[in-house]
């Protein structure tokens, strides 16, 4: 059993069932009928919310335990979305495939893996497609309210600006906020938000 399977075991939803707060602030950018990839979507809180907005959602995760709970959440909310078990390093992301990619707290990836994942995200977006990304900055190591304990997995504004320099950056902001996402993310947090459009 993987660390993620263990984390998602049990009846409770580790990160809760409500969508990520930053994601909900981007609702005006989302239109019914858009195709959307929810990366490492865990127990489905964000994928299900996106489906509720009328998007055609593919929710991918590496944990079968999480996917089973995500399917249960979707059924409970009366939503239909696609689920796929995926090792994101081996998975076929595709090219010009999605209108939106939601990448919320995908910081399990160390630098080499992160670069590969970000390149795949760019490739799978259609021209004009949107990346909605939230993560933690290195100051999160002081707050200890969620996220990885490895500093190299965290994001800075300069890093994201450089990595996504080939996209149109519509919004990029570091901020401290209290978040309440189950037991997994709870309390004052050092966050960074990115909205970028593929040229």
N, C-alpha and C positions, 0 to 999 in steps of 0.2 A: 504494500500500500504506500503510495507516495505521500509526501508531506502535505500536499494539497488535498488528497483524499481524506487524510486524517483531520485536516482543518475543517473540511466541509461535512464530516460525519456528524450524525446527530440530527435532531429535528429542527433545531434553530438555524436560522440563516446567518452565517458568520458576519456578513456585511449588511445584514438587514434585507428587506424586500422593497424599500423605497429607492428610487433612482438617485444617482449622484447629483448633488446640488448644482454643480457647474454645468452638467449636461442639461439640466432643466432650464438654465438661463439661456440656452442656445435654441430653444424651441422655435423661435421665429424663423430660424434658418432652415428648419425641417419642413418638407412638404410631403403630403401623402403620395405614395407611389414611388418614392425614392428607394433605391436599393442601398442597404446598409450592412456593414460588417461590424459586429461587436466583438472586439479582440479580447481573448482571455476573459470571457464574460462571466465566469464563475457560476454562481447560482441564479443568474439570469435577471437580476433586478434592472439593469440598464437595457438589455435587449428587449425585455417585456415592455418597458416604458416606451421604447422607440417604436415597437409594434403598435402600441396604443395610439401613437401619433399617426398611424397609417403607413409607416414605412415597411418595406419588405426586408425583414431582418434575417441575417445568418449569424447565429450566436455560436462562437467556437471556444472550446476550452480543452485543456489536457486532462481534466479530471472527470472520469465517468460518474463519480459520486455527485459532483457539482452539476453536471448536465442533467442527471435524473431529477435533482431538486429544481433546476431551471424549468424543466418540462412540467413539473408539478405546479410551479408558480404560474406558468403560462396558462395552464388548464384552469387554475383557480381564478385567474383574471379574464378567462374567456378569449385568450389571444392565440393566434397561430403564428409561429415562426419556425424557421429551420434551425436545427441544432446539429453540430458536427464535432465529434471527438477529434482533436488535432494536436499533434506536436508541431508547434509553430515554426520550428527550425526545418522540418521536413515537409510541411504542408504546402500544397499548391495554391498560392494566393491568387494567381491569375493576373491578367493585365487589363487595365481600363474596364474594371468589372463593377465597381461600387460608386454610388453618388456620395456616400458618407462612410467614414470609418470612425467609430467611437473607440478610443484607446484610453480607458480610465484606469489609472494605477496599474500599469503593466510593467512595474519596475522590478519584477523577478529577474529581468534580463541584465546580465553583466555587459560591459561595454562592447565586446565583439558581437555578442548575440543581439544587442540593442541595435547596432549599426545594420545588421542583416535584416532585423525586423522593420526598422524604419525605411529601409530601401524597398522592402516588400510592400509596405503600406503605400508608399508613393506610387509604386508600379501598379498596384491593384485599383487605385483611384482613377475614375474617369477624368478627362480634362474638365476643369471646373468643379471637380469633386472636393468635398470638405473633410479635413481631418479635425476632429474634436478630441483634444488630449488634455488630461489632467494628471499631474504627478506631484511628488514631493521634492523639495529642495534640500540641500545638505543640512540646513538648520533643523530639519525634522528630527535629526539624531538627538537634539537637545530635548524636544518635546516628548519623544518616545510614545506617541499616540497611534502608531500604525506604520506600515511601510517597512522596507528592508532595513537591516542594520548595517549594510555595506554602503559606505559613502559613494563609491564609484557607480552604484546603480541609480543614484539620484540625479535630478536635472537642475541645470542653471539656465537663466535667461540667455546668457551668451552661447551656451551649448546648443540650445534649441534654435536660436537665431541662425547659427552657423549650419546646423544639420539641415534645416528647412529653408535655406537661403534661395533654393531653386523653386520655392513656392511663394505665393503671395500671403504674407503674414497679416491677417486681419485683426488679430488680438493676441497679445502676449503679455502676461502679467504675473508677477510674484506677489503673494499676499499671505498674511496669517489669518486664519479663520477657525472657528470651532466647527467641527463636523461630527455628525452622529450617524454612523453607518454600522449598525450592529456592534458587536464587541470588537470587530476587526479594526475599525477606524473610529476612534472616539476621543474627542477633546480638541484642544487648541493644536493647530497643524500648520506647518510651513508648506504652502501650496504654490503650484505654478500652473497656469492655464494657457493653452495655445489653441487658436483657431487659424487654420491655414488652408488656402485654396490652391489646388493644382492648376498650373498654367496650361 
